[in-house]
Amino acid sequence: MVGGGMNELKDRVTHMEEIVGTPQSGDANSLVAQVELQEIEIRGVQGELRDFIRDYAEQMNALRAELMVSVDKVAESVA
């Protein structure tokens, strides 16, 4: 009975490894620990992306303002 339960557990673990992949290293890192680390990395990348988008939007707004000033100057010189 005990051996059957172990085989069932091994089959379940093997099935999970087929779905999510094997652990990244040979040490005792659990899948939960790896997911937590990946979540931290993802949150860091999200923050960097958010900062990039904010900076890009600021640059585009500054460029738009400069362009409007140039358009106004051209319009004044044509008028």
Phi and psi restraints in degrees (range 20) as a CNS / XPLOR table:
assign (resid 1 and name C) (resid 2 and name N)
       (resid 2 and name CA) (resid 2 and name C) 1.0 -65.1 20.0 2
assign (resid 2 and name N) (resid 2 and name CA)
       (resid 2 and name C) (resid 3 and name N) 1.0 -43.4 20.0 2
assign (resid 2 and name C) (resid 3 and name N)
       (resid 3 and name CA) (resid 3 and name C) 1.0 -62.3 20.0 2
assign (resid 3 and name N) (resid 3 and name CA)
       (resid 3 and name C) (resid 4 and name N) 1.0 -37.3 20.0 2
assign (resid 3 and name C) (resid 4 and name N)
       (resid 4 and name CA) (resid 4 and name C) 1.0 -64.6 20.0 2
assign (resid 4 and name N) (resid 4 and name CA)
       (resid 4 and name C) (resid 5 and name N) 1.0 -40.3 20.0 2
assign (resid 4 and name C) (resid 5 and name N)
       (resid 5 and name CA) (resid 5 and name C) 1.0 -64.9 20.0 2
assign (resid 5 and name N) (resid 5 and name CA)
       (resid 5 and name C) (resid 6 and name N) 1.0 -37.7 20.0 2
assign (resid 5 and name C) (resid 6 and name N)
       (resid 6 and name CA) (resid 6 and name C) 1.0 -67.1 20.0 2
assign (resid 6 and name N) (resid 6 and name CA)
       (resid 6 and name C) (resid 7 and name N) 1.0 -40.1 20.0 2
assign (resid 6 and name C) (resid 7 and name N)
       (resid 7 and name CA) (resid 7 and name C) 1.0 -64.4 20.0 2
assign (resid 7 and name N) (resid 7 and name CA)
       (resid 7 and name C) (resid 8 and name N) 1.0 -39.7 20.0 2
assign (resid 7 and name C) (resid 8 and name N)
       (resid 8 and name CA) (resid 8 and name C) 1.0 -64.2 20.0 2
assign (resid 8 and name N) (resid 8 and name CA)
       (resid 8 and name C) (resid 9 and name N) 1.0 -43.3 20.0 2
assign (resid 8 and name C) (resid 9 and name N)
       (resid 9 and name CA) (resid 9 and name C) 1.0 -62.5 20.0 2
assign (resid 9 and name N) (resid 9 and name CA)
       (resid 9 and name C) (resid 10 and name N) 1.0 -43.3 20.0 2
assign (resid 9 and name C) (resid 10 and name N)
       (resid 10 and name CA) (resid 10 and name C) 1.0 -61.7 20.0 2
assign (resid 10 and name N) (resid 10 and name CA)
       (resid 10 and name C) (resid 11 and name N) 1.0 -41.8 20.0 2
assign (resid 10 and name C) (resid 11 and name N)
       (resid 11 and name CA) (resid 11 and name C) 1.0 -62.6 20.0 2
assign (resid 11 and name N) (resid 11 and name CA)
       (resid 11 and name C) (resid 12 and name N) 1.0 -40.5 20.0 2
assign (resid 11 and name C) (resid 12 and name N)
       (resid 12 and name CA) (resid 12 and name C) 1.0 -65.6 20.0 2
assign (resid 12 and name N) (resid 12 and name CA)
       (resid 12 and name C) (resid 13 and name N) 1.0 -43.4 20.0 2
assign (resid 12 and name C) (resid 13 and name N)
       (resid 13 and name CA) (resid 13 and name C) 1.0 -63.7 20.0 2
assign (resid 13 and name N) (resid 13 and name CA)
       (resid 13 and name C) (resid 14 and name N) 1.0 -43.2 20.0 2
assign (resid 13 and name C) (resid 14 and name N)
       (resid 14 and name CA) (resid 14 and name C) 1.0 -60.4 20.0 2
assign (resid 14 and name N) (resid 14 and name CA)
       (resid 14 and name C) (resid 15 and name N) 1.0 -41.8 20.0 2
assign (resid 14 and name C) (resid 15 and name N)
       (resid 15 and name CA) (resid 15 and name C) 1.0 -62.9 20.0 2
assign (resid 15 and name N) (resid 15 and name CA)
       (resid 15 and name C) (resid 16 and name N) 1.0 -42.8 20.0 2
assign (resid 15 and name C) (resid 16 and name N)
       (resid 16 and name CA) (resid 16 and name C) 1.0 -63.9 20.0 2
assign (resid 16 and name N) (resid 16 and name CA)
       (resid 16 and name C) (resid 17 and name N) 1.0 -40.2 20.0 2
assign (resid 16 and name C) (resid 17 and name N)
       (resid 17 and name CA) (resid 17 and name C) 1.0 -63.7 20.0 2
assign (resid 17 and name N) (resid 17 and name CA)
       (resid 17 and name C) (resid 18 and name N) 1.0 -34.6 20.0 2
assign (resid 17 and name C) (resid 18 and name N)
       (resid 18 and name CA) (resid 18 and name C) 1.0 -65.8 20.0 2
assign (resid 18 and name N) (resid 18 and name CA)
       (resid 18 and name C) (resid 19 and name N) 1.0 -34.1 20.0 2
assign (resid 18 and name C) (resid 19 and name N)
       (resid 19 and name CA) (resid 19 and name C) 1.0 -78.1 20.0 2
assign (resid 19 and name N) (resid 19 and name CA)
       (resid 19 and name C) (resid 20 and name N) 1.0 -51.1 20.0 2
assign (resid 19 and name C) (resid 20 and name N)
       (resid 20 and name CA) (resid 20 and name C) 1.0 -103.7 20.0 2
assign (resid 20 and name N) (resid 20 and name CA)
       (resid 20 and name C) (resid 21 and name N) 1.0 -6.7 20.0 2
assign (resid 20 and name C) (resid 21 and name N)
       (resid 21 and name CA) (resid 21 and name C) 1.0 94.8 20.0 2
assign (resid 21 and name N) (resid 21 and name CA)
       (resid 21 and name C) (resid 22 and name N) 1.0 165.9 20.0 2
assign (resid 21 and name C) (resid 22 and name N)
       (resid 22 and name CA) (resid 22 and name C) 1.0 -83.1 20.0 2
assign (resid 22 and name N) (resid 22 and name CA)
       (resid 22 and name C) (resid 23 and name N) 1.0 160.0 20.0 2
assign (resid 22 and name C) (resid 23 and name N)
       (resid 23 and name CA) (resid 23 and name C) 1.0 -56.0 20.0 2
assign (resid 23 and name N) (resid 23 and name CA)
       (resid 23 and name C) (resid 24 and name N) 1.0 150.9 20.0 2
assign (resid 23 and name C) (resid 24 and name N)
       (resid 24 and name CA) (resid 24 and name C) 1.0 -69.9 20.0 2
assign (resid 24 and name N) (resid 24 and name CA)
       (resid 24 and name C) (resid 25 and name N) 1.0 -23.5 20.0 2
assign (resid 24 and name C) (resid 25 and name N)
       (resid 25 and name CA) (resid 25 and name C) 1.0 -139.2 20.0 2
assign (resid 25 and name N) (resid 25 and name CA)
       (resid 25 and name C) (resid 26 and name N) 1.0 167.8 20.0 2
assign (resid 25 and name C) (resid 26 and name N)
       (resid 26 and name CA) (resid 26 and name C) 1.0 -81.1 20.0 2
assign (resid 26 and name N) (resid 26 and name CA)
       (resid 26 and name C) (resid 27 and name N) 1.0 -6.0 20.0 2
assign (resid 26 and name C) (resid 27 and name N)
       (resid 27 and name CA) (resid 27 and name C) 1.0 -79.9 20.0 2
assign (resid 27 and name N) (resid 27 and name CA)
       (resid 27 and name C) (resid 28 and name N) 1.0 -169.7 20.0 2
assign (resid 27 and name C) (resid 28 and name N)
       (resid 28 and name CA) (resid 28 and name C) 1.0 -86.1 20.0 2
assign (resid 28 and name N) (resid 28 and name CA)
       (resid 28 and name C) (resid 29 and name N) 1.0 23.6 20.0 2
assign (resid 28 and name C) (resid 29 and name N)
       (resid 29 and name CA) (resid 29 and name C) 1.0 -61.9 20.0 2
assign (resid 29 and name N) (resid 29 and name CA)
       (resid 29 and name C) (resid 30 and name N) 1.0 126.2 20.0 2
assign (resid 29 and name C) (resid 30 and name N)
       (resid 30 and name CA) (resid 30 and name C) 1.0 -84.4 20.0 2
assign (resid 30 and name N) (resid 30 and name CA)
       (resid 30 and name C) (resid 31 and name N) 1.0 163.1 20.0 2
assign (resid 30 and name C) (resid 31 and name N)
       (resid 31 and name CA) (resid 31 and name C) 1.0 -61.7 20.0 2
assign (resid 31 and name N) (resid 31 and name CA)
       (resid 31 and name C) (resid 32 and name N) 1.0 -37.1 20.0 2
assign (resid 31 and name C) (resid 32 and name N)
       (resid 32 and name CA) (resid 32 and name C) 1.0 -62.3 20.0 2
assign (resid 32 and name N) (resid 32 and name CA)
       (resid 32 and name C) (resid 33 and name N) 1.0 -43.9 20.0 2
assign (resid 32 and name C) (resid 33 and name N)
       (resid 33 and name CA) (resid 33 and name C) 1.0 -63.2 20.0 2
assign (resid 33 and name N) (resid 33 and name CA)
       (resid 33 and name C) (resid 34 and name N) 1.0 -40.1 20.0 2
assign (resid 33 and name C) (resid 34 and name N)
       (resid 34 and name CA) (resid 34 and name C) 1.0 -65.3 20.0 2
assign (resid 34 and name N) (resid 34 and name CA)
       (resid 34 and name C) (resid 35 and name N) 1.0 -40.6 20.0 2
assign (resid 34 and name C) (resid 35 and name N)
       (resid 35 and name CA) (resid 35 and name C) 1.0 -64.9 20.0 2
assign (resid 35 and name N) (resid 35 and name CA)
       (resid 35 and name C) (resid 36 and name N) 1.0 -40.2 20.0 2
assign (resid 35 and name C) (resid 36 and name N)
       (resid 36 and name CA) (resid 36 and name C) 1.0 -62.1 20.0 2
assign (resid 36 and name N) (resid 36 and name CA)
       (resid 36 and name C) (resid 37 and name N) 1.0 -42.0 20.0 2
assign (resid 36 and name C) (resid 37 and name N)
       (resid 37 and name CA) (resid 37 and name C) 1.0 -64.7 20.0 2
assign (resid 37 and name N) (resid 37 and name CA)
       (resid 37 and name C) (resid 38 and name N) 1.0 -41.0 20.0 2
assign (resid 37 and name C) (resid 38 and name N)
       (resid 38 and name CA) (resid 38 and name C) 1.0 -66.5 20.0 2
assign (resid 38 and name N) (resid 38 and name CA)
       (resid 38 and name C) (resid 39 and name N) 1.0 -35.7 20.0 2
assign (resid 38 and name C) (resid 39 and name N)
       (resid 39 and name CA) (resid 39 and name C) 1.0 -62.7 20.0 2
assign (resid 39 and name N) (resid 39 and name CA)
       (resid 39 and name C) (resid 40 and name N) 1.0 -41.5 20.0 2
assign (resid 39 and name C) (resid 40 and name N)
       (resid 40 and name CA) (resid 40 and name C) 1.0 -62.2 20.0 2
assign (resid 40 and name N) (resid 40 and name CA)
       (resid 40 and name C) (resid 41 and name N) 1.0 -43.6 20.0 2
assign (resid 40 and name C) (resid 41 and name N)
       (resid 41 and name CA) (resid 41 and name C) 1.0 -63.2 20.0 2
assign (resid 41 and name N) (resid 41 and name CA)
       (resid 41 and name C) (resid 42 and name N) 1.0 -42.4 20.0 2
assign (resid 41 and name C) (resid 42 and name N)
       (resid 42 and name CA) (resid 42 and name C) 1.0 -63.6 20.0 2
assign (resid 42 and name N) (resid 42 and name CA)
       (resid 42 and name C) (resid 43 and name N) 1.0 -43.0 20.0 2
assign (resid 42 and name C) (resid 43 and name N)
       (resid 43 and name CA) (resid 43 and name C) 1.0 -62.6 20.0 2
assign (resid 43 and name N) (resid 43 and name CA)
       (resid 43 and name C) (resid 44 and name N) 1.0 -37.2 20.0 2
assign (resid 43 and name C) (resid 44 and name N)
       (resid 44 and name CA) (resid 44 and name C) 1.0 -63.9 20.0 2
assign (resid 44 and name N) (resid 44 and name CA)
       (resid 44 and name C) (resid 45 and name N) 1.0 -44.1 20.0 2
assign (resid 44 and name C) (resid 45 and name N)
       (resid 45 and name CA) (resid 45 and name C) 1.0 -65.5 20.0 2
assign (resid 45 and name N) (resid 45 and name CA)
       (resid 45 and name C) (resid 46 and name N) 1.0 -39.3 20.0 2
assign (resid 45 and name C) (resid 46 and name N)
       (resid 46 and name CA) (resid 46 and name C) 1.0 -60.6 20.0 2
assign (resid 46 and name N) (resid 46 and name CA)
       (resid 46 and name C) (resid 47 and name N) 1.0 -42.1 20.0 2
assign (resid 46 and name C) (resid 47 and name N)
       (resid 47 and name CA) (resid 47 and name C) 1.0 -62.9 20.0 2
assign (resid 47 and name N) (resid 47 and name CA)
       (resid 47 and name C) (resid 48 and name N) 1.0 -43.1 20.0 2
assign (resid 47 and name C) (resid 48 and name N)
       (resid 48 and name CA) (resid 48 and name C) 1.0 -63.8 20.0 2
assign (resid 48 and name N) (resid 48 and name CA)
       (resid 48 and name C) (resid 49 and name N) 1.0 -40.5 20.0 2
assign (resid 48 and name C) (resid 49 and name N)
       (resid 49 and name CA) (resid 49 and name C) 1.0 -65.0 20.0 2
assign (resid 49 and name N) (resid 49 and name CA)
       (resid 49 and name C) (resid 50 and name N) 1.0 -43.1 20.0 2
assign (resid 49 and name C) (resid 50 and name N)
       (resid 50 and name CA) (resid 50 and name C) 1.0 -59.4 20.0 2
assign (resid 50 and name N) (resid 50 and name CA)
       (resid 50 and name C) (resid 51 and name N) 1.0 -44.3 20.0 2
assign (resid 50 and name C) (resid 51 and name N)
       (resid 51 and name CA) (resid 51 and name C) 1.0 -63.3 20.0 2
assign (resid 51 and name N) (resid 51 and name CA)
       (resid 51 and name C) (resid 52 and name N) 1.0 -42.1 20.0 2
assign (resid 51 and name C) (resid 52 and name N)
       (resid 52 and name CA) (resid 52 and name C) 1.0 -61.7 20.0 2
assign (resid 52 and name N) (resid 52 and name CA)
       (resid 52 and name C) (resid 53 and name N) 1.0 -45.7 20.0 2
assign (resid 52 and name C) (resid 53 and name N)
       (resid 53 and name CA) (resid 53 and name C) 1.0 -63.6 20.0 2
assign (resid 53 and name N) (resid 53 and name CA)
       (resid 53 and name C) (resid 54 and name N) 1.0 -41.4 20.0 2
assign (resid 53 and name C) (resid 54 and name N)
       (resid 54 and name CA) (resid 54 and name C) 1.0 -62.4 20.0 2
assign (resid 54 and name N) (resid 54 and name CA)
       (resid 54 and name C) (resid 55 and name N) 1.0 -47.6 20.0 2
assign (resid 54 and name C) (resid 55 and name N)
       (resid 55 and name CA) (resid 55 and name C) 1.0 -62.6 20.0 2
assign (resid 55 and name N) (resid 55 and name CA)
       (resid 55 and name C) (resid 56 and name N) 1.0 -41.2 20.0 2
assign (resid 55 and name C) (resid 56 and name N)
       (resid 56 and name CA) (resid 56 and name C) 1.0 -63.2 20.0 2
assign (resid 56 and name N) (resid 56 and name CA)
       (resid 56 and name C) (resid 57 and name N) 1.0 -43.5 20.0 2
assign (resid 56 and name C) (resid 57 and name N)
       (resid 57 and name CA) (resid 57 and name C) 1.0 -62.7 20.0 2
assign (resid 57 and name N) (resid 57 and name CA)
       (resid 57 and name C) (resid 58 and name N) 1.0 -40.4 20.0 2
assign (resid 57 and name C) (resid 58 and name N)
       (resid 58 and name CA) (resid 58 and name C) 1.0 -62.8 20.0 2
assign (resid 58 and name N) (resid 58 and name CA)
       (resid 58 and name C) (resid 59 and name N) 1.0 -42.8 20.0 2
assign (resid 58 and name C) (resid 59 and name N)
       (resid 59 and name CA) (resid 59 and name C) 1.0 -64.2 20.0 2
assign (resid 59 and name N) (resid 59 and name CA)
       (resid 59 and name C) (resid 60 and name N) 1.0 -41.0 20.0 2
assign (resid 59 and name C) (resid 60 and name N)
       (resid 60 and name CA) (resid 60 and name C) 1.0 -66.5 20.0 2
assign (resid 60 and name N) (resid 60 and name CA)
       (resid 60 and name C) (resid 61 and name N) 1.0 -38.9 20.0 2
assign (resid 60 and name C) (resid 61 and name N)
       (resid 61 and name CA) (resid 61 and name C) 1.0 -64.8 20.0 2
assign (resid 61 and name N) (resid 61 and name CA)
       (resid 61 and name C) (resid 62 and name N) 1.0 -40.6 20.0 2
assign (resid 61 and name C) (resid 62 and name N)
       (resid 62 and name CA) (resid 62 and name C) 1.0 -64.7 20.0 2
assign (resid 62 and name N) (resid 62 and name CA)
       (resid 62 and name C) (resid 63 and name N) 1.0 -42.2 20.0 2
assign (resid 62 and name C) (resid 63 and name N)
       (resid 63 and name CA) (resid 63 and name C) 1.0 -63.7 20.0 2
assign (resid 63 and name N) (resid 63 and name CA)
       (resid 63 and name C) (resid 64 and name N) 1.0 -41.3 20.0 2
assign (resid 63 and name C) (resid 64 and name N)
       (resid 64 and name CA) (resid 64 and name C) 1.0 -62.3 20.0 2
assign (resid 64 and name N) (resid 64 and name CA)
       (resid 64 and name C) (resid 65 and name N) 1.0 -41.6 20.0 2
assign (resid 64 and name C) (resid 65 and name N)
       (resid 65 and name CA) (resid 65 and name C) 1.0 -64.1 20.0 2
assign (resid 65 and name N) (resid 65 and name CA)
       (resid 65 and name C) (resid 66 and name N) 1.0 -43.8 20.0 2
assign (resid 65 and name C) (resid 66 and name N)
       (resid 66 and name CA) (resid 66 and name C) 1.0 -62.6 20.0 2
assign (resid 66 and name N) (resid 66 and name CA)
       (resid 66 and name C) (resid 67 and name N) 1.0 -40.4 20.0 2
assign (resid 66 and name C) (resid 67 and name N)
       (resid 67 and name CA) (resid 67 and name C) 1.0 -64.3 20.0 2
assign (resid 67 and name N) (resid 67 and name CA)
       (resid 67 and name C) (resid 68 and name N) 1.0 -41.2 20.0 2
assign (resid 67 and name C) (resid 68 and name N)
       (resid 68 and name CA) (resid 68 and name C) 1.0 -64.9 20.0 2
assign (resid 68 and name N) (resid 68 and name CA)
       (resid 68 and name C) (resid 69 and name N) 1.0 -37.9 20.0 2
assign (resid 68 and name C) (resid 69 and name N)
       (resid 69 and name CA) (resid 69 and name C) 1.0 -63.0 20.0 2
assign (resid 69 and name N) (resid 69 and name CA)
       (resid 69 and name C) (resid 70 and name N) 1.0 -43.7 20.0 2
assign (resid 69 and name C) (resid 70 and name N)
       (resid 70 and name CA) (resid 70 and name C) 1.0 -64.3 20.0 2
assign (resid 70 and name N) (resid 70 and name CA)
       (resid 70 and name C) (resid 71 and name N) 1.0 -41.5 20.0 2
assign (resid 70 and name C) (resid 71 and name N)
       (resid 71 and name CA) (resid 71 and name C) 1.0 -62.9 20.0 2
assign (resid 71 and name N) (resid 71 and name CA)
       (resid 71 and name C) (resid 72 and name N) 1.0 -43.0 20.0 2
assign (resid 71 and name C) (resid 72 and name N)
       (resid 72 and name CA) (resid 72 and name C) 1.0 -62.2 20.0 2
assign (resid 72 and name N) (resid 72 and name CA)
       (resid 72 and name C) (resid 73 and name N) 1.0 -41.0 20.0 2
assign (resid 72 and name C) (resid 73 and name N)
       (resid 73 and name CA) (resid 73 and name C) 1.0 -64.2 20.0 2
assign (resid 73 and name N) (resid 73 and name CA)
       (resid 73 and name C) (resid 74 and name N) 1.0 -42.4 20.0 2
assign (resid 73 and name C) (resid 74 and name N)
       (resid 74 and name CA) (resid 74 and name C) 1.0 -64.8 20.0 2
assign (resid 74 and name N) (resid 74 and name CA)
       (resid 74 and name C) (resid 75 and name N) 1.0 -42.4 20.0 2
assign (resid 74 and name C) (resid 75 and name N)
       (resid 75 and name CA) (resid 75 and name C) 1.0 -62.7 20.0 2
assign (resid 75 and name N) (resid 75 and name CA)
       (resid 75 and name C) (resid 76 and name N) 1.0 -39.7 20.0 2
assign (resid 75 and name C) (resid 76 and name N)
       (resid 76 and name CA) (resid 76 and name C) 1.0 -66.5 20.0 2
assign (resid 76 and name N) (resid 76 and name CA)
       (resid 76 and name C) (resid 77 and name N) 1.0 -39.1 20.0 2
assign (resid 76 and name C) (resid 77 and name N)
       (resid 77 and name CA) (resid 77 and name C) 1.0 -72.9 20.0 2
assign (resid 77 and name N) (resid 77 and name CA)
       (resid 77 and name C) (resid 78 and name N) 1.0 -27.7 20.0 2
assign (resid 77 and name C) (resid 78 and name N)
       (resid 78 and name CA) (resid 78 and name C) 1.0 -78.5 20.0 2
assign (resid 78 and name N) (resid 78 and name CA)
       (resid 78 and name C) (resid 79 and name N) 1.0 -33.4 20.0 2
